Amino acid sequence: MRYVQELSCALAGASVAFTGLAVAQSIDDYVLSRTFDLPPSFNGTGDFDDTVRFDDLPDGRLIVLNGGIVSVETGVGTGQFTELGTIPGFQPTFGPTFIQVSPDGTRAAVGSNGEGSVVVFDTADPTAAESFSASDFDAVWIDNDRLAISNSNGVDVLDTTTGQVTNAVTNIGGASAGITFDSAGNLYTGNGFDFAPGGSDTGTIKVFDAAAFASAISGGPAIDFENDGVEVADLLSANSLGFDAFGNFFVGGGDLFGGSGDVGYAGLIDAAAIAARLDDPAVVPLIDVSASGDILRMFDTPQEFINLFQPPSWSFNDATGELYLRYFEQPEVLVFVVPSPGAGLVVAACGLASVRRRRAS
């Protein structure tokens, strides 16, 4: 979420190359430290009706959206929540698509799951909310006023001070996927479901230079997803994209309808592998399920979740350094950490997610 704060220099006209990732901590260093349950899901009305979404506040506490009900964690790491209030009139039929807290923590944006609106509310008082006309799937704040939103049309930028929506990326040959920025302001997004002949397929993740993105939202031509940028990976359904504090890149979702069979795990890609691919895409192979274990760590999905309704999703808590893994419609959240040297971490007993699975090429 807060990796985009450095984008302001790019938006001011600075030319930023594909650099800026932090020195990588090994992707093998993450261990399961604890689990907690989110509040029970609001009783939705459809098939994909998971109503619970969460994000982290700047102090490390979690803020939870359940339908239109907003709750906040009672303290950092407690896994207990107290209700703050309800967003007026916000009750998407199939549950919200996302909640994203602004860098300063004072506001949060929520998506309506294809119902044509994004709502921004005060994190201290959810009843103080404003609705904007925008299509959405996932989003990330550029700064405290502007929101980059992925949708079936590509990527739009919403200025919450004026309500203006600017198209930044167009021509995704399929459905929308996750969206994030690295520490240099480069934009990452993907094809969430390939239904267009030719071009990218489900799970294609591309990176677009910060300068090109800045130009696109400042009056220049929109970025063409199929023809511009660098394809860095092809994994799952390119959902819940983001970075941890070490520059490692996480990917969730699952190709449930595209036919590739790329399901059954949540991916964590080594930071150095991302940097190498961006530095020399003509030589360094695309990162996919054939990648070696030092490039791609696969966190196994329990067999009972490998179906149409429980693809994995990731998020990272900037304040606590915790990596969260959750399966769609499941209340349990698995919390992974990188122990400090000499730390006496007690690892929770769990027979699933800390086991890496390699696939043959």
Disulfide bonds with the S-S distance in Angstrom:
none
